[in-house]
Amino acid sequence: MRRVCFTLQVKPDRLDEYRRRHAHVWPDMLAALRDAGWHDYSLFLRDDGLLVGYLLTEDFAAAQAAMDATDVDRRWQAEMAEFFINGRHFVVLDEVFNLEHQLGALQ
């Protein structure tokens, strides 16, 4: 499994509503994410709007494509688009350190 971390920027004046929307994500959206291969998926939101996402997946491009092919994702993204600065453009971060990998290399 590959660990993926990405960032987005939520409009600062929309933070409370963004949090409310994610407190009760649609059940069919949750199922679609699971079925598309998004595992251990979490979002973290800073007070200035920096959103950090983390997930495990076999193939991130395939997991994204699987979601893009669903009607529920199209509906969800249409509702969420107004929350983001510069649209829904994921900036995927490079992993530069992993404790388990380095501990394993010592063994």
Residue pairs with C-beta under 8 A, 6 or more apart in sequence:
1 39
1 56
1 57
1 58
2 56
2 57
2 58
2 59
2 60
3 54
3 55
3 56
3 95
3 98
4 53
4 54
4 55
4 56
4 57
4 60
4 92
5 52
5 53
5 54
5 92
5 93
5 95
6 52
6 53
6 90
6 91
6 92
6 93
7 50
7 51
7 52
7 53
7 90
7 91
7 93
8 51
8 53
8 84
8 88
8 89
8 90
8 91
9 49
9 50
9 51
9 84
9 85
9 86
10 18
10 45
10 49
10 50
10 51
10 83
10 84
10 85
11 49
11 83
11 84
11 85
12 48
12 49
14 82
14 83
15 45
15 47
15 49
17 83
18 45
18 83
19 45
21 79
21 80
21 83
22 43
26 72
26 76
28 72
29 72
29 73
29 76
32 67
32 70
32 72
32 73
33 41
33 67
35 66
36 63
36 66
36 67
36 70
37 57
37 58
37 59
37 62
37 63
37 66
38 55
38 57
38 63
38 67
39 55
39 56
39 57
40 54
40 55
40 56
41 53
41 54
41 55
41 56
42 53
42 54
42 55
43 51
43 52
43 53
43 54
44 51
44 52
44 53
44 54
45 51
45 52
46 52
49 85
53 90
55 63
57 63
60 92
67 73
77 88
80 88
81 87
81 88
